[in-house]
Amino acid sequence: MAKFLSLSEAVAENLKDGDTVAFEGFTHLIPHAAAHEAIRQGRKDLTLIRMTPDIVYDQMIGRGMAKKVIFSYAGNPGVGLLRRLRDAVENGFPQRIEIEEHSHAAMANAYEAGAAGLPCAVFCGYRGAGLKTVNPNIRSITCPFTGEELAAVPSIRPDVTFIHAQKANKRGDVLVEGIIGIQKEAVLAAKRAVVTVEEVVEDFADVHPNACILPSWTVTAISVVPGGAHPSYAHGYYARDNASYLEWDDISADRDRFHAWMEENVMKSSPDDFTGRVAGLRNE
């Protein structure tokens, strides 16, 4: 059952060195505050999983936290490269990392398989694609019923998943509205799940029928961090901070500037600072 903890307590209790961890979010609700707390706590030797790693994984990789990244599409959305990821892969700075690249379809199916307790995901995919020549975890199997050749990849079962959501109620259920992405499956596939939320309410009212509610028994810890998805957006709360993504391209291009920015904006910061960052982005 979910416990309400401060973010520092939630990270300290649930994320350990050497863990396989997913910080999931798709377009919005990206758990930046949780990732920044992991950076402040100096976690290392992590296997980072994410369907679409963007600047928050660039930050974690640039700080030397990752030994491996399992992903599909890596980039600064709408801008370009993840420069700290590229520096690690091409130049081994600050350390060389292993990469395991998949398609979006493979990642989604692998999370679903993990949530179902299955050892692998089987689906139609990778026909004519070159990824399987560089990723030995992409295999082919023959359907025992039709004889069709299908793709198979290992299921994803993180030690811990972090997501951001709009609301939790006082029982510890979590409400996710807007684009869901793969967050639900990432939580269900994990041994432990930590959710940062914009607010805690008595109960959910006027919930859209297509909204996602994670019952409290699927969640290990909940931390209240208003603005905790910044610079991504939180549907119904604040807009995407496009300027921050553009700025990141320049910051991340230089190693010294990157570390200086991280020291000032992450290491000397706290979860409370996220509220101030989204003040001008709040939805009316």
N, C-alpha and C positions, 0 to 999 in steps of 0.2 A: 504494500500500500504506500501511496505517495507521502513523503514527509516534506513539510515546508521548511526550507533551510535558506540561509544566506548563500549567495552564489559561491563565495570562497569556501564555505563548508561543503556545498554540494559537489564542487570540483574536487576538493581534497579527499572526500569520502569515496568518490566513484571513478576517478581517473587516475591510473597508476602508470609509472614508467613501463614501456614495453607493450601497452595495451593496443588493441585494434579498436579504433574509434571513428565514429561517423559524426560529423557536424553537418546535419542535413538541412537544406532549405532550397526552394526552387523559385527564383525570381524575387520572392519576398520571404519574410520570416527567416532570414539567414542568421544563425545564432552567433553574431559577432561578439557580444558581451561575454558569452561563455568561453569562446575561443581566446579572447583576451585574458580572461582569468586563468586559463590553462597556460598561457604564455607567461604570465606573472609568476605562476607557481613552478615554472621551469621544468615542465614535463619533457621527457626525452624518449628516444627509441620508439616512437609511435608509428603504427601503420594507419595512415589517414585514408578514410574512404569517403567518397562523395560523388554523386552523379555529375555535378557540374562545379568542380572546385574553382573558386574565383579568388578575390583579393585576400580573404581571411586565411585561406590555405597558403597563399603567397607569403603572408606574414609569418605563419607558423613554420613553413619550410625555411624562410630566410633566417629565422632564429635558431635553426638547427634542431628542431624538435622531431623531425620525421626521418624514419629510415626507409619507408616505402609509401607510395601513394597508389591506391586503386581507384580508377576514375573513368569517366567518359566526358570528353570535352573539357579542356582546361584553358581558361582565358579570363581577361578582364572584360566583362560583358559590355559590348558596344564600343570598346576602346581598342583592345588588342591583346598583347601577350601578358602572361604572368612572368615577369622578368626574374623574380627570385627563384621560381621553379626552374626556369630555363638555366639560370646560373648554376643551380645545384646539379642538374642533369648534365650540362655540357662541361662545366668547369670544376665540379665537386666542391662548390662554395655555398655555404660554410662546411658542407659535407656532401658526399655523393649519396644519392638516393636511388632506390629501385622504383621503377614505374611499371604498373600493370594497367594497360589501357583497354577499354571495352567500348561498345556502342551503348547508347542510352537504353535501347531495348534489353541488352544483356544485363545492365545494372538493375533496371527495374525488375526483371524476372529473377535475378539473383537475390534481391531483397525480399521479394515475395516468397521465394523458396525458403529463405532463412526464417521468415515469419511463420511459415508452415512447418518448420522443423525438418525440411528435406535436405539431403546432402548436396543436391545440385539442381540447377534450373535447366529445363529442356524447352526449346522454342525454335521457331523458324527464323533463321537469321544467318548473317555472315556469308551468304552465298555470293561468291565473286569478290569478297572483301579481302584486303591484304593483312588485316590485323592479326589473323590467326597464324601468320608466318613469323610474327615477333612476340606473340603471347601464347606460351604453351598451355595456359589454362583455358584456352578455347579449343574444345574437342568436338568431334562429330560422333553421333550414334545413329543407329538404324532403328526406326520405329518397328516394334515387334508386331504391329497390327497392319501397317500399310507398306512397310519396306522403305518409307521415305527417309532420306538423310536429314537429320536435325542437328542443331547446334546444342552444345551442353557447356555450362560454366559452373564453377563451384558456387554454392549458395553463400550469401553474405550474412555472417552472424557476428556482429561487433561485440566486443566486451562491454562497450557503453556507447549509447547514442545521445547526442545533444540536439535539441530542436528549440525553436522559439515559437510561441503561440500567442493568441490574443488574450485568452482568459483561462483562469482556473476557478472552479467553485470551491467552497470551503470543505467539501468532501475530498477534494484532490482530483476530480475529473478535469480534463483539459479540453477546451474548445479551440479548434483550428478552422478559420474561415478564409475564403478566397481560394487561390491556387494551392492545392494540397501537395503536389509533387509526389515524392516517395516517403514523406515524413512518417506517415502512419506505419508503413511496412518496416521502416528503419527502426522505429520504436519496438514493434512487436518482434523483430528479429534479434534484438539485443538482450544481453544478460541484465543490463542496467540501463535506465533511461532517465536523463535529466532534462527538464523543460523549464526554460525561462519564459515568463509571461508578462504582458503589459499590466494586468491587474487581476485581483482576486475579487470575485463577486459572490453574493449569497447563493445564487443559482442562475442558470442560463435562461434568458427570456427571449422570445421571438426568434428562435434559432431557425435558420434556413434549412429546409429538408435535405439539402446537399452538403451541409456542414459536416465536419468530422469531429466526433467526440471520442477522446481516448479515456476509458474508464480508469479510475485511480489505481486499480491493480496492475495496469500496464506501465505505470510510472514509478520510478524510485524516489525522485526528489523534484520539488518545484521551487523555483526562486523567482521572486517578483523583481523584474528589472525593466521598468518603463524605458522604451527607446532601445531595448536590447538587440534589435535587429539592424540598427543603423550601421552603415549607410544604405542597406537595402530597405524596402518599405514594409510596413505592416498594414495589411488591408483594413481599412476602417479607422486607422489611427494616425499614420503619417506617410508622406510621400517618399519616393526614392530620392536620395541625395546624389544626383548625377554629377555634381561638381566634385564630390569626393572620389568618384571612380576616375574621372579625368585627371585629377590631381595625383592619384596613385601611380599613374603611368610615369610621371616625372620622378616622384619620390623613389619608386622601386628600381629605377634605371641605374642609380648610383648606390654602391654598397654603403658608403659612409653616410649619405643622406638618409638611406633606409634605416640604418641603426639609430641615427639621431632622432628621426621621427618616431621610431618605436619606443625609445627611451622616454621621450616627452609625452607621447599620446597613449601609450599602453602601460609601460612599466611604472610611470608616475601617476597613472590614472586609477579610477575605480569604477565599479558598475554605476554609481550615482551619476557619473559624468555623461552617461548616455542620454539621460533625460534632457540635459541642457543642449545636447547636440541636435536634437530633433525639434527644438522649440519652434523654429520657423517653418517646420515641415508638417506640423499638425494639421489634420483635416478639420475643416470648420464644421 
